[in-house]
Amino acid sequence: MEQSTNTFRYLPLKTTPQEFRIVLIQPGSFSSPINCTLQHVYLKDNPSFETLSYVWGDPKDTVPIVLDGHIFDVTINLESALRHLRWEDATRSFWVDAICS
């Protein structure tokens, strides 16, 4: 069994008001490493984001990305999706079940 390389630790969510996480994919070229940040947002503020469901795939088949400056393992399928969806010149906001839950 492979040992996880994750060094990331989630900050707890508040239950009132309704708070959730979105991931901000930082700009970069297609071949540059994936660098993301998590942001806590409130439903009442009507935050702008897109959604991406990427829990599927072999959970043991992972690659690292950078999340808030720490290593965070994601499936190869999710890393590929983030790479293809990332913009070169602007941050892009998503709720991704495999990262934000």
Buried (B, 14 or more C-beta within 10 A) or exposed (E): EEEEEBBBEEEEEEEEEEBBBBBBBBEBEEEEEBBBBBBBBEEEEEBEBEEBEBEEBEEEEBEBBBBBEEEBBBBEBBBBBBBEEBEEEEEBBBBBBBBBE
